[in-house]
């Protein structure tokens, strides 16, 4: 019998990590998931946000009216015109945990960053980090590599205006193959502008500014043609609300705390949803169903709170707050505001009140029309879910309550939760065999889905595949129950695959647009070519990468062109949906209006659409000629 190895547990077993070691060992605890920049919640955007948050806090306290952001060659430069870090503390503020000016709630009354971790995490996770403080005619600079101080410069005289400049390059050993997507950065910048009306942010020399706060946010997120009544804009002390109704399905609510976009909502968003329903019922003196009141709402709420409690370091969800400024609860605070201000507004604007009433009653009629078919469809879905051959589920889901033990690790996995929507048995089989069963699920389509453009939500229940898909995602009652953070459409790159991709995207845009707006929908990018010799295999995603691989391997390597996902073996597929997975986000620009977009691409063949297709269509023959070139 082999001798059993005894593991010693003594003083030598205990190891203390310094701050930068801990951040680098467990970055997910501080910035959520790592990612390569293809998702809006990837770590590189959190690094950017942590630095900009400090600039915004300065502006909020009345110091500095503009922020300058430059991103080039994977590096970020940020300059504010606040008070500047006290020169004697420049090194400490960016390299010592729990060092900052925000703990006494005096210098920074209602700021976002209260834990003293933000810029330290940026420093620790950057291959190079430089901070310069300009303060009262003097400047002080410190340089770091991966959190280690490499040079502390002496104070010098300067004519520069007061403020702080930070330059950093994310560490590519932590953020592998990272790239910044401009649309994501611009979306972050606009949110800062909406919440700080009058402040100017320059991004790569282009100016962004909002004059009307949340009113501008909703104006940019909607089309005047879609609005059922003019946007209602209400402002009070520490609270701002804007709302209207559109013709879209679902609820679209943007919520913010102390300038932080809480993408996962929280107590303030729930308080708004409940307070809005109660205020509307009281105004019309009618007990409308809550779902009818909120159906098609487009709203934004921003609150400012002393010492907010977030559910994670990334601050995407506001936790429980028992009191607001030692006064009423968040629920009472929002209800008191809406019951007075919205009630007054509706009394003064009778045309708006009448339009709102018509929208609610329309939703009520639509819901009742759906109720019968919905019941039958849900019964079918329940039976199918027991042996749902379309869904190969995973173990960790976005909507689950994290366990008390290993909470941070579980939350990291929740952000990685992914469902692949595939077509065809061979492609589904390859992904199913090679996926990570912990965080990756597969939903298999049978042929081309129905073109749902212009159809009512009735079709979601009548069409078995659509009904099973909405149940797999758990979005029938809204986005709060969404089971997967990433919804990845995995179809072939040929004409049929592109058509299926477009039909799936039409389904989401028509009935669940919030999934697209909130950055949950992606297109899986898989290699077009495999280039190999006896020593090495290189997978290439485009013609340029193929030519580079041929040059690298030399001596006429073997080149295989993949025509479909089914041709890629499960062993190979595992490489393309793992840590190095490439996926393209489905993005909507701020001035894109969904119904017009769908009408253009999925409606009748208008002359403009025909010209667009002819000019942009590339058939297999063209691709073959490219390959042979």
Secondary structure, 3 states (H helix, E strand, C coil): CCCCCCCCCCHHHCCCCCHHHHHHHCCHHHHCCCCCCCCCCCHHHHHHHHHHHHHHHHHHCCCCCEEEEEEECCEEEEEECCCCCCHHHHHHHHHCCCCCCCCCCCCCCCCCCCCCCHHHHHHHCEEEEEEEEEECCEEEEEEEECCEEEEECCCEECCCCCEEEEEEEECCCCCCCCCCCHHHHHHHHHHHHHHCCCCEEEECCEEEECCCCHHHHHHHHCCCCCCCCCCEEEEECCEEEEEEECCCCCCEEEEEECCEECCCCEHHHHHHHHHHHHHHHHHHCCCCCHHHHHCCEEEEEEECCCCCCECCCCCCCECCCCCCCCCCCHHHHHHHHHHHHHHHHHHHCHHHHHHHHHHHHHHHHHHHHHHHHHHHHHHHHHHHHHCCCCEECCCCCCCCCCCCCCHHHHHHHHHHCEEEEEECHHHHHHHHHHCCCCCEEEEEECCCCCCCCCCCCHHHHHCHHHHHHHHHHCCCCCHHHCCCCEEEEECCCCHHHHHHHHHHHHHHHHHCHHHHHCCCEEEEECCCEEEECCCCEEEECCHHHHHHHHHHHCCCCEEEECCCHHHCCHHHHHHHCCCCCEEEECCCCCCCCHHHHHHHHHCCCCHHHHHHHHHHCCCHHHHHHHHHC
